Amino acid sequence: MIMTLIDTNVVLRYLLNDIEEQADKAADVIENGAFTLAEILGKEDRSWRLHVWLLEIVIAARS
């Protein structure tokens, strides 16, 4: 399986589902194997922890 590195924008499109076309693409990427890094999500403000936590909840809820 190939894992895709994603950034905050992909996580937000997936969680918010506000732009349907982008949300669908984000869902495909995330559900088929994706990962992120603290440095990508915003290491300085530590908001990345919230993003990862929310993403885990959404993925679990959609499973």
N, C-alpha and C positions, 0 to 999 in steps of 0.2 A: 504494500500500500504506500502510495506517495502522500506525504503530509505536506500541506500548504501552510506557509507562514502568513498570518493575517494581521491586520492592524485594527486600531480602534474603529475606524469607519466601517469595516466589515462587521464587526461585533455590533455596532449600533444599528446598522441597517437590518441585521438579523433580529435584534431585540425589539426595535421600534416598528418594523414592518411599515415604515412611512412612505417609502418609494417602492412600489410593488415589484418592479422589474429588478431593482438592485437587491431587494430583500430576498427574492427567489434565488438569485445568483449566490447571495451570501449563504442562504440555507443549503444550497447544493454543496458549496465548498466546505462548510462547517460539518455537515452531516456525513460527508465522504472523507473526512480526515483533515483536521486543521489544528494548528497550534499557534501560540503567540508567546511573546517574551515580555517581561516587565519593561525592558528598554523600549519596546515598540509601543506599549500601551500608556506610557507616561510614568516612568520611574520616579521622577522628581515629586509629583503630587500624590503619589501612591493610590491614585484612583483606579489603577489597573487591577487592584485586588477586587474592587467592586465589580468591574467589568467581567472578570473571570468568574466570580461568584454568580452573577446574574446569568452569564452564558451557561454555566453548569446547570442552573435551575431550569432555564428554558429548554435545554437539550433533554434533561430528564423528563420534563413535562410533556415534550413532544414524542417521547419514546413510547 
